[in-house]
Each structure stands twice: as structure tokens, then as C-alpha cells.
Amino acid sequence: MENQPNSNLELSPETSTAFPAKSRLQRFKELLASFGPGVIAVLAWLGAGDLVDSSIAGAHYGYALMWVLALSLIIRYVIVSIMSRYTLCNVEGLTLIQGFSRLHKFYPYFLGGYALIMGHLFNSYMIKGAAEGLTHLLGFGNVFMWAIIVVLAGFILIGRSIYNTLENGMKLLLALKTFCLILVAIMATPDVGAIAKGTVGFSIPKDVGVYGAFLMAISLVGAVSGSIANFIYPYGFKEKGWTKPIHLKFQRRDLLFAICVAIVLDLAVWVVGAEVLKPNGIRITSLQDLAQALAVHLGTFGFVVFYLGVIGGLFSSAVAFATVFPKVAIDGLHTANKERKKKYGDKPQNDPLFKWFSMFILITPVIWSIPGMPGFVSLVVFINILSVVGLPVISVGLLIMTNQKKSLGQYVNKWYENVLLVACTVLALWSSIKLAVDFLS
């Protein structure tokens, strides 16, 4: 005991000089450095889905469906928080898919296959949107030609050091586009009372245009609350070295920051739809319609910035999906096939199938850009509706595995988290059944 250091000892002047107190600037830089996985995740989440669905909902229905956005953001925050806590705090150091596999051997196959399918579908509109943006911005070529160029660029640059530099430039463009959207939203003088009323209204208005109110509500749930796309975040912070309960406070702060960013961006896009597009009778059928909103207030500068930001954001998301979803698929494969995991180790990238899965998610979506295929906006709406179908399977499994004290101890779910998971499951099941009935009738 006599060798134990005294925690109450005061630092001598010499010690103070050797270990100077951190300045506010240093502390601020360290705080910014602690953010990362959440920002990366939110950039992938806020690809085309939120952008299109929020603008359509605002342009067609004003603020009547704002409650769906609020509910979806709460669902995403709670579900991703629960996923993250399980990843960091389960006593065996299991990944999410390994945890799901303890419930039933069906889960690794389902989640791995679901990741590949949804990765392909998500990238179908990411790539097509980037191609449409290039076509409109540059004024020559066609969508299919630019889609091939986008895919080739992703294939050549993915995994190379030059891509990190290019991605930083794209994030700057995305930030500039975001700033312009927020600026236009402020200039449009949003009706705060109407926003508040829509947030607690819980009503489904009469259908307007091609996309009915119910379809838009379900698409919003798929785009904002997510399903398999939520796996991006836990796999992302593992790369940062967050693997233990001690990292939980950093993860919570990081995720809260990411959700706050999502709230600001979604609200800005919604306001632009409700206050600029709706009064001018503009219905969202393509990227050009949304670009008009920025052109109305910011002229050619807004038009160009919007397209540059959209192209950069969609390209970055396409590459992110081609990188992360194969990790989920390989994790599922290795969990189901222990011999394969022994052969290739813990890093998914070491498995030869990783590059094939990555190529599948990056390259095959180009078929959706062939002339005659559904348009960009239609793809966004209906693929996000499809993503809701997998939500009940994920939320039920998550509900069971995160209430097991033998795995999580004190970190099991709170009562309100269980209530939300049950409600999310019921909502997704009801939505899926109603969609199926409407489709068959």
C-alpha cells in the first residue's frame, strides 16, 4: 500500500510545466476528433432517401406528415443506440450478427443476404441519381453513360489512398449544399406553428399526385429510421477502435451529434419543399424539380452547388455501401460457417468473397440506369418502402438479444426502449401487410 500513488498530491511547478493544461482550442479539436463514425454514417443515411422523401412530403403535403419524420428519427436513434450498446457491452465481444445467430441459425443467412440485396437496391438510386446530376449539370450525354462512368470511377478509386482525398472534397461540396439548403429554408420563413402542429398531428392527409400519403409515410419510415442501413454505424465505430463499455460515452455523444445533423438537414429539406416548392406548384418527379428550389432563391449559384453536392454525396454513399454492406455479408457467412472464419480470420477484407460482394453492390446497380427503367425519384420512394419489410425481423431479434442479462448485465434495455422496439415491430408489420393487401387488390 505504501507504493500506491496519492491521487490528492498537487502538481509541482516543474510538473505543471512538463504537463501544461490543455487550452480551449486543444480541447475543442479533441472533441471534433472524437466525432467520426456518426458523421460517416449520417452521410450514408442522408443520401437520396431523406432528400427525396422529405422534399416530396413537404411539396405535396406541407407539414401534415412531419410527425412521421419525428417518429422515424426517434426510432433510428433508439435502434442504433441499442445496437451500439450491444456491440460495445456484450461480455463475449460478439458482433451484431454473431449475437443474432445465438437466437436462430436463420439470422446470419438472412442478414447477410439482406445486406447484399439492399446494398444493390440502395446503390441503384445512388448511382442513377449521381448520373442524372452529371447529365443535368454538364448538359451532355445521357444517364446510362454517366452511370457507367460513376461505377468505373468508384471501382478504380475504392480502397485507394487518393479516394480519401477525393472523399474529403466531396464532403466539402456536400457541406456547401447543406448550407445552401439551410439558407433557403431560413429565407423561406418557415411557419413554426404549422411545423409544430404537423409534428404532433398524427394524421394522414388526402393523396396528392403520384405518391399517396400512406406510401410517402412508409417510405419516410424506411428512409429515416432505416433497417439494414443501421448496421453501418456499429461496424463503422469498430474501425475507430471503440470495442469496450468504456467507449460507450463517446459513442453516445457521437450518435447524438449525428442525429442532430440529420434533424437539421431533414427539416431544412422539408421546409424547402413546403415553403418553396408547394406554393410554386412544383411536384417532385426528378432532381431538377428540387434544384429549382435553390435556383429560385440563389440563382445559378444555388443550382450548381445543389448538383455538385448531390453528385458528391451520392457517389460517396455508393462507395460507402459497397464497402460496409460486404462486411455485414461476410460476417453473416463467417458466423454461419466457422471453418471459413478460421481460414480467413476476423477481418472481412481477407475473405476473397469480400471483393466480389463489393463489386456486386457497386457494379450491378448500373442496370437500373438503362433507358426505360424506373426514374430516380420512383426508385427512391419504392426501395425505401421495401426496406421496411426487413425491419420487424431485425427489431424482434434485437428485442430478445438486448434483454439477456447473461450477455449484457447492467446494460440490458430500459423499459421505454422495449416499448419502442415492440411498437416499431407492430408498425412495420402492419405497414407491410397493408402494402401487400393494397398491391394485390
Backbone torsions as a table, in degrees:
resi	resn	phi	psi	omega
1	MET	NA	-27.7	-175.8
2	GLU	-70.1	-18.2	179.0
3	ASN	-89.8	-3.2	-177.7
4	GLN	-72.3	130.6	-178.1
5	PRO	-66.2	146.9	178.2
6	ASN	-87.8	115.2	-176.6
7	SER	-72.0	-11.8	-177.7
8	ASN	-95.4	-1.0	-179.1
9	LEU	-63.1	140.0	177.5
10	GLU	-87.1	148.7	178.8
11	LEU	-74.3	137.0	175.1
12	SER	-76.2	164.0	177.4
13	PRO	-56.0	-37.6	-179.1
14	GLU	-65.6	-42.4	179.9
15	THR	-65.4	-39.8	179.8
16	SER	-62.2	-36.2	179.1
17	THR	-69.3	-38.1	-178.4
18	ALA	-70.9	-32.1	-179.8
19	PHE	-125.3	73.8	-176.8
20	PRO	-63.7	150.2	177.4
21	ALA	-63.2	144.4	-178.8
22	LYS	-74.3	138.2	177.8
23	SER	-75.9	166.0	177.6
24	ARG	-61.1	-37.4	179.6
25	LEU	-63.7	-42.2	179.0
26	GLN	-64.3	-42.2	179.2
27	ARG	-64.6	-38.1	179.0
28	PHE	-65.8	-40.9	178.7
29	LYS	-63.9	-39.1	178.9
30	GLU	-66.4	-36.5	177.8
31	LEU	-63.7	-45.4	178.5
32	LEU	-62.3	-39.1	-179.2
33	ALA	-65.6	-28.7	-179.6
34	SER	-71.2	-23.2	174.8
35	PHE	-81.1	144.0	179.7
36	GLY	-178.8	-71.0	-178.3
37	PRO	-56.3	-37.7	-179.8
38	GLY	-65.3	-41.3	179.3
39	VAL	-64.8	-43.7	178.6
40	ILE	-61.8	-44.0	-179.9
41	ALA	-64.0	-43.6	-176.9
42	VAL	-68.0	-30.7	176.0
43	LEU	-66.2	-36.4	176.9
44	ALA	-73.6	-43.1	179.3
45	TRP	-61.6	-42.5	-175.6
46	LEU	-90.2	47.3	175.9
47	GLY	-75.8	-117.3	-179.2
48	ALA	-87.2	-27.6	-173.0
49	GLY	-55.9	-58.6	-179.2
50	ASP	-65.0	-40.0	-177.2
51	LEU	-59.1	-49.6	-176.5
52	VAL	-75.3	-49.5	-176.3
53	ASP	-63.1	-41.9	179.7
54	SER	-66.9	-39.7	-179.6
55	SER	-69.8	-38.7	177.4
56	ILE	-64.8	-46.2	-179.2
57	ALA	-60.2	-41.7	178.8
58	GLY	-69.3	-44.1	-176.6
59	ALA	-70.6	-32.6	-176.5
60	HIS	-93.7	-35.2	-171.0
61	TYR	-125.0	10.7	-178.9
62	GLY	61.6	-130.9	-178.9
63	TYR	-103.9	12.4	-174.1
64	ALA	-63.6	-29.9	-178.7
65	LEU	-100.9	14.4	-178.5
66	MET	-59.9	-30.3	179.4
67	TRP	-62.4	-30.4	178.5
68	VAL	-66.8	-41.0	177.7
69	LEU	-62.5	-47.0	-179.5
70	ALA	-61.0	-45.8	-180.0
71	LEU	-63.7	-41.0	-178.3
72	SER	-66.4	-38.7	177.7
73	LEU	-65.7	-38.5	177.1
74	ILE	-64.7	-44.3	178.8
75	ILE	-59.1	-46.8	-179.3
76	ARG	-62.1	-44.1	-178.3
77	TYR	-61.0	-46.5	-177.3
78	VAL	-67.9	-45.6	-178.5
79	ILE	-63.2	-46.2	-179.2
80	VAL	-67.7	-35.1	176.0
81	SER	-62.3	-44.1	179.6
82	ILE	-64.8	-44.2	177.1
83	MET	-58.8	-44.3	-177.3
84	SER	-66.3	-42.9	-179.9
85	ARG	-63.4	-39.2	177.9
86	TYR	-63.3	-45.3	-178.5
87	THR	-60.3	-40.0	-176.1
88	LEU	-83.5	-29.7	-165.9
89	CYS	-115.4	-5.5	177.9
90	ASN	-68.7	141.0	-167.5
91	VAL	-69.2	-17.9	-177.3
92	GLU	-99.4	-1.0	-179.8
93	GLY	68.6	33.1	-177.9
94	LEU	-77.7	149.1	168.8
95	THR	-76.9	171.1	179.7
96	LEU	-58.8	-46.4	-176.9
97	ILE	-67.6	-35.6	175.7
98	GLN	-63.9	-36.6	176.3
99	GLY	-66.1	-43.8	177.6
100	PHE	-61.6	-35.6	-177.0
101	SER	-65.7	-23.3	177.6
102	ARG	-67.4	-22.4	-179.5
103	LEU	-81.2	-43.2	179.8
104	HIS	-166.4	144.6	-178.6
105	LYS	-67.4	-13.3	177.3
106	PHE	-65.2	-33.8	-170.5
107	TYR	-61.6	-47.0	-179.8
108	PRO	-58.6	-39.9	178.7
109	TYR	-66.8	-45.0	-178.9
110	PHE	-62.9	-51.0	-176.0
111	LEU	-67.2	-39.8	178.0
112	GLY	-64.5	-46.2	178.4
113	GLY	-67.4	-39.4	179.2
114	TYR	-62.9	-38.6	178.0
115	ALA	-62.4	-41.4	179.5
116	LEU	-67.5	-44.3	-178.6
117	ILE	-65.3	-49.5	-177.9
118	MET	-70.4	-31.1	174.6
119	GLY	-60.9	-43.5	175.9
120	HIS	-61.0	-47.1	-176.6
121	LEU	-68.9	-43.9	177.5
122	PHE	-58.6	-43.1	-178.9
123	ASN	-72.4	-17.1	177.1
124	SER	-61.9	-41.5	179.5
125	TYR	-90.3	-21.4	173.9
126	MET	-63.8	-48.2	-177.7
127	ILE	-69.9	-43.1	180.0
128	LYS	-64.9	-39.4	178.5
129	GLY	-63.9	-43.5	177.3
130	ALA	-62.4	-39.1	179.4
131	ALA	-67.2	-41.4	177.1
132	GLU	-63.2	-40.8	178.9
133	GLY	-61.1	-43.9	178.8
134	LEU	-65.0	-39.7	179.8
135	THR	-61.9	-46.9	-178.6
136	HIS	-71.0	-38.3	-177.1
137	LEU	-70.8	-45.3	-175.2
138	LEU	-88.2	-22.1	173.5
139	GLY	77.9	16.8	175.0
140	PHE	-148.2	166.1	-177.7
141	GLY	79.6	-172.8	177.5
142	ASN	-134.1	172.0	-173.6
143	VAL	-62.6	-41.5	-178.2
144	PHE	-64.4	-41.5	178.5
145	MET	-60.5	-47.5	-178.9
146	TRP	-69.6	-31.0	177.0
147	ALA	-62.6	-41.2	177.6
148	ILE	-62.9	-41.9	179.6
149	ILE	-64.9	-41.3	178.5
150	VAL	-61.0	-44.8	179.9
151	VAL	-64.6	-43.9	178.7
152	LEU	-61.9	-41.3	178.4
153	ALA	-62.2	-43.7	178.0
154	GLY	-63.9	-41.6	-179.7
155	PHE	-64.0	-40.7	-178.4
156	ILE	-72.6	-38.3	-171.2
157	LEU	-91.3	-24.1	-174.2
158	ILE	-60.5	131.6	178.9
159	GLY	81.7	-4.8	179.5
160	ARG	-95.4	152.5	-177.0
161	SER	-62.9	-32.0	-179.3
162	ILE	-64.6	-26.2	-179.1
163	TYR	-65.5	-35.6	179.1
164	ASN	-59.8	-41.7	177.6
165	THR	-65.4	-44.2	179.6
166	LEU	-63.5	-39.3	-179.4
167	GLU	-65.1	-38.1	177.3
168	ASN	-61.7	-38.8	176.5
169	GLY	-64.7	-38.7	178.4
170	MET	-66.3	-36.5	178.1
171	LYS	-65.8	-34.4	176.4
172	LEU	-64.8	-42.4	177.2
173	LEU	-63.2	-40.1	178.6
174	LEU	-64.6	-40.0	178.1
175	ALA	-64.5	-39.3	179.4
176	LEU	-66.9	-41.2	176.6
177	LYS	-62.2	-41.7	178.7
178	THR	-62.0	-43.6	178.1
179	PHE	-59.5	-42.8	179.9
180	CYS	-65.3	-40.5	178.3
181	LEU	-63.0	-42.8	178.6
182	ILE	-65.2	-40.8	179.2
183	LEU	-61.7	-45.6	178.8
184	VAL	-64.3	-39.4	178.7
185	ALA	-61.9	-40.4	178.5
186	ILE	-68.2	-43.4	179.9
187	MET	-63.5	-27.3	-179.1
188	ALA	-77.6	-2.8	-179.5
189	THR	47.7	74.7	-177.2
190	PRO	-60.6	147.0	178.3
191	ASP	-82.1	97.7	-175.2
192	VAL	-61.8	-39.5	178.9
193	GLY	-61.3	-42.5	179.6
194	ALA	-67.2	-37.1	177.2
195	ILE	-62.5	-46.5	179.8
196	ALA	-62.2	-42.5	-180.0
197	LYS	-64.5	-43.2	179.3
198	GLY	-66.8	-30.4	-178.6
199	THR	-69.6	-29.1	-179.3
200	VAL	-114.7	11.7	-173.4
201	GLY	-75.2	-36.9	-179.6
202	PHE	49.6	48.3	178.9
203	SER	-126.4	154.0	174.6
204	ILE	-112.9	109.9	-177.1
205	PRO	-72.3	172.8	176.6
206	LYS	-67.0	148.4	-177.4
207	ASP	-63.0	141.1	176.6
208	VAL	-132.2	129.7	175.7
209	GLY	70.6	-158.2	-174.8
210	VAL	-70.4	-37.0	-173.0
211	TYR	-100.0	109.9	-179.3
212	GLY	-64.5	160.1	-176.8
213	ALA	-63.0	-39.7	-179.8
214	PHE	-66.7	-43.9	177.7
215	LEU	-60.0	-41.5	179.8
216	MET	-65.8	-38.4	179.1
217	ALA	-62.5	-44.8	-179.8
218	ILE	-68.3	-39.8	177.8
219	SER	-62.7	-39.3	176.3
220	LEU	-61.7	-43.1	178.2
221	VAL	-59.9	-44.1	179.2
222	GLY	-65.3	-41.2	-177.0
223	ALA	-73.0	-41.8	-171.6
224	VAL	-91.0	-45.0	-178.6
225	SER	-81.4	-27.9	173.8
226	GLY	73.8	176.6	174.6
227	SER	-145.7	-94.3	179.0
228	ILE	-69.7	-23.3	178.9
229	ALA	-65.3	-21.8	178.3
230	ASN	-67.2	-18.5	179.3
231	PHE	-70.7	-15.7	179.8
232	ILE	-58.2	-41.6	-173.4
233	TYR	-68.1	-52.8	179.1
234	PRO	-59.4	-37.4	178.0
235	TYR	-72.2	-25.6	179.3
236	GLY	-73.2	-45.3	-176.4
237	PHE	-74.7	-17.3	173.8
238	LYS	-63.9	-35.8	177.2
239	GLU	-65.2	-25.0	179.1
240	LYS	-82.5	-7.4	179.4
241	GLY	95.5	10.4	177.1
242	TRP	-86.0	105.5	-173.7
243	THR	-134.6	-4.3	-173.5
244	LYS	-129.5	165.2	178.8
245	PRO	-56.1	-28.9	-179.8
246	ILE	-61.6	-23.1	-179.7
247	HIS	-87.1	-0.1	-174.6
248	LEU	-61.3	-40.8	-178.1
249	LYS	-67.0	-35.1	176.6
250	PHE	-67.3	-41.5	-180.0
251	GLN	-63.7	-43.4	-179.6
252	ARG	-62.5	-43.7	179.2
253	ARG	-64.6	-41.0	-179.5
254	ASP	-64.4	-45.4	-179.4
255	LEU	-67.4	-39.9	178.4
256	LEU	-60.9	-40.9	177.1
257	PHE	-62.3	-43.0	-179.0
258	ALA	-64.0	-42.0	179.7
259	ILE	-67.1	-37.1	176.7
260	CYS	-62.3	-40.8	176.1
261	VAL	-61.3	-43.0	179.6
262	ALA	-62.4	-40.7	179.5
263	ILE	-61.0	-47.2	-178.6
264	VAL	-61.4	-46.6	-177.0
265	LEU	-67.7	-45.7	-179.7
266	ASP	-63.0	-41.8	-179.7
267	LEU	-64.9	-41.1	179.4
268	ALA	-61.6	-45.8	-180.0
269	VAL	-64.4	-40.8	-179.9
270	TRP	-63.0	-44.2	179.5
271	VAL	-61.6	-42.2	178.0
272	VAL	-59.1	-42.3	178.6
273	GLY	-64.5	-45.1	-175.2
274	ALA	-76.2	-35.4	-172.1
275	GLU	-100.8	-18.2	-178.5
276	VAL	-114.4	-53.3	-176.2
277	LEU	-72.1	-47.1	-176.7
278	LYS	-61.3	-48.7	179.4
279	PRO	-62.2	-28.7	180.0
280	ASN	-90.5	5.5	177.5
281	GLY	68.1	24.6	-178.8
282	ILE	-90.2	121.9	176.2
283	ARG	-101.5	139.4	-176.7
284	ILE	-80.7	108.3	174.6
285	THR	-122.6	-13.2	178.9
286	SER	-157.8	173.2	177.3
287	LEU	-61.9	-30.3	-179.4
288	GLN	-59.9	-35.9	-178.9
289	ASP	-63.8	-41.0	179.0
290	LEU	-72.0	-34.7	178.0
291	ALA	-62.9	-29.6	179.3
292	GLN	-60.8	-32.8	-178.2
293	ALA	-62.6	-41.7	178.5
294	LEU	-74.3	-33.2	179.4
295	ALA	-66.9	-33.4	-180.0
296	VAL	-59.3	-41.7	-175.0
297	HIS	-98.5	-31.7	-172.7
298	LEU	-117.0	2.2	176.5
299	GLY	67.9	-150.9	-177.4
300	THR	-61.6	-35.5	179.5
301	PHE	-58.6	-47.8	179.2
302	GLY	-62.6	-39.7	179.2
303	PHE	-60.6	-48.2	-178.0
304	VAL	-67.6	-45.4	-179.5
305	VAL	-61.3	-40.7	179.3
306	PHE	-59.0	-49.5	-177.5
307	TYR	-67.0	-39.4	178.0
308	LEU	-62.8	-42.9	179.1
309	GLY	-65.7	-41.2	178.7
310	VAL	-63.9	-46.7	-179.6
311	ILE	-61.1	-47.4	179.8
312	GLY	-62.4	-44.0	-178.3
313	GLY	-66.5	-43.3	-178.4
314	LEU	-69.5	-38.9	178.0
315	PHE	-64.3	-44.7	178.7
316	SER	-61.2	-41.6	179.6
317	SER	-65.5	-40.2	179.3
318	ALA	-60.7	-43.5	178.8
319	VAL	-68.5	-39.2	178.4
320	ALA	-61.4	-43.5	179.3
321	PHE	-65.6	-35.9	179.7
322	ALA	-73.3	-11.2	179.1
323	THR	-100.9	-42.5	-173.1
324	VAL	-86.0	-44.9	-177.1
325	PHE	-61.6	-35.4	173.6
326	PRO	-61.8	-30.1	176.2
327	LYS	-64.9	-41.0	177.4
328	VAL	-63.5	-44.0	-179.2
329	ALA	-64.0	-43.8	179.1
330	ILE	-66.4	-39.6	177.0
331	ASP	-59.3	-42.5	177.0
332	GLY	-62.7	-43.1	-179.9
333	LEU	-64.1	-44.8	-178.6
334	HIS	-69.6	-32.1	177.8
335	THR	-69.2	-37.8	178.9
336	ALA	-78.4	-27.0	-176.3
337	ASN	-125.2	90.4	-175.7
338	LYS	-62.7	-33.7	-179.5
339	GLU	-63.8	-38.1	179.9
340	ARG	-67.1	-38.2	178.3
341	LYS	-65.2	-40.3	177.1
342	LYS	-60.8	-37.4	-176.8
343	LYS	-69.5	-40.4	-172.4
344	TYR	-109.2	-6.6	174.8
345	GLY	84.9	-170.8	-172.7
346	ASP	-81.0	-22.1	-177.9
347	LYS	-84.1	118.9	-178.7
348	PRO	-57.9	-32.6	-176.9
349	GLN	-63.1	-20.4	-179.4
350	ASN	-75.9	-18.1	179.0
351	ASP	-79.4	127.7	-179.9
352	PRO	-56.2	-27.9	-179.8
353	LEU	-68.5	-19.9	-178.5
354	PHE	-57.9	-47.8	-177.4
355	LYS	-67.4	-31.2	178.5
356	TRP	-72.1	-39.4	175.1
357	PHE	-63.3	-41.2	179.7
358	SER	-63.6	-43.4	178.5
359	MET	-65.1	-37.5	178.4
360	PHE	-60.8	-45.4	-177.2
361	ILE	-72.6	-29.3	-178.6
362	LEU	-86.7	-39.4	-169.2
363	ILE	-94.2	-46.1	-173.1
364	THR	-62.3	-28.3	-179.9
365	PRO	-62.1	-11.9	-179.1
366	VAL	-62.9	-21.1	-179.6
367	ILE	-63.5	-24.6	-179.9
368	TRP	-76.5	-6.4	177.9
369	SER	-99.3	0.2	175.8
370	ILE	-63.9	138.3	178.5
371	PRO	-52.1	136.2	-179.6
372	GLY	99.2	-14.0	177.1
373	MET	-76.7	164.4	180.0
374	PRO	-55.5	150.3	-179.4
375	GLY	-70.9	167.7	-176.9
376	PHE	-57.2	-49.8	-177.0
377	VAL	-64.0	-42.1	178.1
378	SER	-61.6	-41.5	177.6
379	LEU	-59.9	-46.1	-179.2
380	VAL	-57.8	-50.9	-175.4
381	VAL	-62.1	-50.1	-172.0
382	PHE	-79.0	-29.9	176.4
383	ILE	-70.3	-36.5	176.2
384	ASN	-68.7	-30.2	173.1
385	ILE	-65.0	-43.8	179.3
386	LEU	-62.3	-32.4	-177.5
387	SER	-66.3	-21.6	178.6
388	VAL	-68.4	-27.3	-175.6
389	VAL	-59.1	-36.6	-178.9
390	GLY	-82.6	-9.8	-175.7
391	LEU	-63.0	-42.4	179.1
392	PRO	-60.9	-40.6	-179.1
393	VAL	-62.7	-41.6	-179.6
394	ILE	-70.5	-45.4	-175.1
395	SER	-68.9	-35.5	176.8
396	VAL	-64.3	-47.3	177.9
397	GLY	-61.0	-42.4	-179.9
398	LEU	-64.1	-38.9	178.8
399	LEU	-60.2	-43.1	-177.8
400	ILE	-71.7	-50.4	-172.0
401	MET	-71.5	-23.3	-178.9
402	THR	-95.6	10.8	172.8
403	ASN	-115.6	12.3	-179.4
404	GLN	-94.1	108.7	-176.7
405	LYS	-65.1	-28.1	-179.5
406	LYS	-66.7	-23.2	179.1
407	SER	-96.4	-38.2	-171.2
408	LEU	-115.1	-13.9	179.1
409	GLY	57.8	-123.7	-177.7
410	GLN	-71.1	-9.4	-175.2
411	TYR	-94.8	15.3	176.7
412	VAL	-65.6	166.3	-175.6
413	ASN	-61.2	149.0	167.7
414	LYS	-79.8	161.6	-176.5
415	TRP	-59.3	-39.6	-177.4
416	TYR	-70.5	-26.7	176.1
417	GLU	-69.5	-39.3	176.7
418	ASN	-64.8	-41.4	178.7
419	VAL	-60.0	-44.5	-178.4
420	LEU	-67.6	-38.9	178.4
421	LEU	-64.2	-41.1	177.7
422	VAL	-64.7	-45.6	179.8
423	ALA	-62.3	-39.7	179.0
424	CYS	-62.9	-41.8	179.0
425	THR	-63.6	-46.2	179.7
426	VAL	-62.3	-44.1	179.8
427	LEU	-60.9	-46.4	-178.3
428	ALA	-66.5	-40.0	178.3
429	LEU	-64.7	-46.3	179.3
430	TRP	-61.2	-42.3	179.8
431	SER	-63.5	-43.9	-179.0
432	SER	-63.6	-43.1	179.8
433	ILE	-64.8	-44.5	-179.6
434	LYS	-64.7	-39.6	177.3
435	LEU	-62.4	-42.0	-179.7
436	ALA	-65.1	-42.5	179.4
437	VAL	-63.9	-44.5	179.4
438	ASP	-63.2	-37.2	-178.9
439	PHE	-68.1	-39.4	-176.5
440	LEU	-81.6	-21.9	-176.9
441	SER	-82.0	NA	NA
